Amino acid sequence: MIASDIANLVEERLAGTDKFLVEVFIKPVNRIFIFIDGDHGITIDDCVSLSRFIESRLDRESEDFELNVSSAGADYPITLPRQYIKNIGRSLNVKLKDERTLSGQLEAVGEDSITIITKENKKKKIPAETITVRLDEIEESKVIISFK
C-alpha cells in the first residue's frame, strides 16, 4: 500500500467538509494510521464514516490491512496552519528549530506566522511579551492541556 493513495481517498471523502487530513502513515504489515482534524473538531462518527469509506475502496482479497482512523487529539502536535486557527485563545508550547521553547497564548494566525503572548513571570521579573514566529521556524507545537 502507498500512503499517497490512502491520502487521496481521504481527501476525496473529506472534500467539501470542514474536515481535513493531518497525516497518513503505514507501518509494516499494512497497518494504516490516518489522523484527521476539523475546523470544529472531529467526532467518533466522522472517524467511523471515513473508515468505512476507505475499507469500501480497498480490496482485502488482494492485500490484507489493518485500518486505524482517529482524530489528531489534544496530545497530537499541531502540524498544519489550519490547525492553529481553531486553537486561537488556547495556550501552546512551541519548540523552535533553534532549540528555544515558547509558552503562551496563541493570539493570532497569519498566512505564514503565529503570534503568541507569553506569560509574565513576576518572580524572575520577566514581563509578558508578544512574539510573532514564522511557521517555518517551528519544530513542534502542542496545545497545553489544562484542567483548571
ABEGO torsion letter per residue (X at the ends): XBAAAAAAAAAAAABGBABBBABBBBBBGGBBBBBBBBAAEBBAAAAAAAAAAAAAABBAAABBBBBBBBBBBAABBBABAAAAAAABGBBBBBBBAAGBBBBEBBABBBAABBBBBBBBBAAAGBBBBBBBBBAAABABBBBBBBAX
